[in-house]
Amino acid sequence: MTDKIKGILKKPDTALYIAICVYFAVTLINLLNHVMWRDELGPWAIAKESTSLSELFYNYRYEGHPRLWVLIVYLLTKLTNNMAAMQMAHLCIATAAAFVFLKFAPFKKWQRIFFIFGYFTFFEYAVISRNYSMGVLLFFIFAYMIRPVEGRRNYILLSVVLFLMCQINAYASVVAIVFALTLCFEFLINKQKDTKTWLIFALSALIFISGLLVSIYQMLPPPDSLYLKKPEFLTGDPTYDFMRLLNQIANVYNVYFPIPMFKQNFWSGNIISYISQNPLVLFFTRVVVGITFLFVTFFMVIRRPVAAFFFITGNAAIMAFSDLLYGSMIRHRGHLFMIFICSLWLAYYYRPVAFKLPFLNKFCLFFEGKKNVWLNFLIIIHIFAALVVITISAMYPFTDAKDTADFIKANNLDLLPIAADADYQTTSVAVYLGKSMFYPITGRYGTYVISNNKRLYTNSDGVLKEIEKFMRLRKSNILLVLNSPLTRQQMKRNNIVLIKAFANGIVGDERYCIYVMKYNEVSP
């Protein structure tokens, strides 16, 4: 038996299999400890309340994403009422992405092992159950499949991967475009092409373009969308436009160096905030570091034209998309880090092309020689960031939504009609309750957000007046779920009693105050 165990341990892939088992087990623990917030629960609520695929696609129209993830969630809701099923499906996808990287990425074994336990692959795209992990899985699959091989490359299969990539989310679609352009670039610089190859390539291009068009059609917001944004290109103000560019470069810092602040509400914050209280100092520090990171990586891949093309195009595309259409959070900007990893991945496939000027070759050789040092440094940074966020997440709930819903049910307060202030901040409670709530700012009941512009943006007094009207119609006490406390004057004026406040959650705007507005003390 001992000899068999030793034999297994000596096999070249044993460490990888042990790593993926550890990854699966620890991520499972993290998921079971994680309380889902509104962006995770939204697709579940929409899928749960949709009785057909056509209704599902219609209800999802304001979300700004293609439908692949919500379709998977929809199928899960037909099998079970347990929301943990969505987390388990996401666990499988995240583990698959980690396995593909472990098995096929051309880095050193220990680099592959430690990489999967980094901030994005171990927390942001693993613990938080959204549609980003599917994109990472397909990025890694495509990066492996694009490798130069003897014989004819399977452009059709590559285009199918790109087609699926477009159906995941907006940023995955942008990366799919970058991969497609890189494939075109490599195809055009490759001199060995015959008529059959051209025809196959044209067919694969048609498959990708059709997938992109389907994706764009699904992502186009309705005319009354709250998030409908007209792209702002050059404004005519050079200073303003230049600062926009610097802002995107500053975001690169957060991607390469995602260590958060050591506090409860860590999400989307960064350790750099400890340096200074001056926002200009912080901004320009991030700009300088961001430029440095881009500069170093650029000269590591510049002599591999295909990898350099992917790196330049990928960073430009993600930054442009973030600036013009989709303001990005750390989960969105994480795609810049995937561009970085895939650029180094592609660089392994190609021999360097020498410059005519010798000093340029020496300059690039210096950075190429430091590639492992650079990658090791970033892997360590990301592992530390992951350890910080996992530790804080173990100490505090990600959101107070579940605790709030459990308290309401335990005290039979769910028997009362429930009203809430802002739907996008309180729908998490509605999903955990399994009960629709009344939202005064939209005048509707629901468990998920309809992000249209038909909203009454009133102050808290205006919201309370609407709730009072609602109470008179129901002729009953009303339970209030608010994400900000009321003043004593407001409580006294509207006959409101505070029941309990919840302020333990990591997500700052999903902390709640529970009140009861009393009907029997209100004059008819």
Steps between C-alpha positions, in 0.01 A plus 500: 500500500784737590672429169176573311460836676862589425446403137196723473679793661789468255273538199549842328136610534441387858572844648254654254223258596564560869489876436169484315348286778616751761366784285161332469476419871608841629285686245205286605556606862528863393178474300310343788618786721414764239169686518396595149425863420264663250713451186511126569138468608356709217530229230358243741198719579437574132535132406277392789216732401520421126269225382647463150815573307337789317392653832850441640664680210250786528540540877879506462499781243623772740799304632745593222634145460442218252280216623729195537551524878138581580396211272711263712346649815152465347556127448617467860185670631293235323688231691518651847394792717836502678715795392811306599458311172610815317809520719583134435468554126730798528744294707520244219566771242767670712666165569495416129673831424763428765552148363548620141759748622678239712504245220575710193655835593868506391633635830702325767306247703517691827401824320189330366415359842538827685330704226164328548501613864533867402249779557298469179506123447449414869261772614357744248428239230452203731317597820271761347258307279461703185569456130868597503649160581357353179688766308828416677448132418458576130796744501727222621353246257551737207853593610588130494324425172661789310847347545686427173466133408612287210237462233186707458376706797138439597363848431141375518540376856678823596212702361250291699693583818487869403127469427440367852732763647277770354196357677641541852532869588598833349867480595532142378360621168770768484769241572347275234539782247865539605563127463331505158712794383812324627404188309452712187835669556677165531316365196602796286870488595510126438617448143385138470138539392310318227147544364352238733654672802357834389152348466517336843624822654219696334243255635645523850492881477132478407431281807675748728330806349159335533573429866611859554187638335277274712686621809467868407130455431451352848708768671339802334308679776132589450430869426383556858800332662641672808850421378459611140817695429604683187870436428710805568791510258733799473332795667714776354657566838854353478558522876177319583559230238858451619381457858255236381793309353701537820204373700492179298875456547458563873251212511776270376665540840197352679504202262866410541507596868152414636583489871204662679495708815498298821147584606148358496382689193803399294338438163616726217738679735879477475790501741647802323245712689720467809774700327328837501170676554564718196302364202740658248799329661318166491384550142838588354671227703264249343565652156877467537477142627246411230726634226792308650306173502390546138849605394670196656254249353507666159875455464471139613277414202586759233734267313216247464270690260188289560528528880586871476201562271271325748642692797475843336157440344363338814600780736380766256165325446425444870600856591298651216195293584525593869529870418241524224225263600537307820650655811706225654540350847783270606312196364485668159857627505616148587476426128812713459684250717369216285631688196840517672504126581383397153762729344779320685330172409503586128859624523612145582373376164711719275868556437626856551536723196826696511503876453746653257645718776713289738439717804122443468559125509715534810239724660223246436722207600548661840123504565447157345761364738303641793170350385489230766602747771224735386240225488608363837471844656146551372392149598618563858317834508177338381529212747543747784199699376294181487603407855396845624154494342432137593598573861275808521219310327527229766459765772206692353204412277538632148155659531248537781216388273474143626525592869232763444270254322558231765413747777181605319389138458598395852282777645210442256543851367468363147127470568484879468503682167860605435622825346858597419672818388743424214429185301858440383622506861226297665406232248753267665275492806197428281676205333605348833146553632348351188245781510439805284532843655347835411744762369369857527757644259361284220149431626535126443529169681789271424796288602736626232594834352351642182763760416287742302490875533139508618601583853399754758829620636358652817662556837426278800204717601348451155556125524330493841200686361463238227528223756234669713265498198581134453424432868159665478412285202605184683349612833777328685831563669780512244846350539770733365830370368727799459872515428550825691371603843214742552526802725310518828280773354407280203418208727286712731322681216411178318430273801797278424674266745853368452512121531863418422802629310752286312845643432737204473511456124802562277289657225437846644163571339353164597478578870143534618270653758169327573207719604126463544265781393191468721161525336288520814655835593445661161199716448277387213 
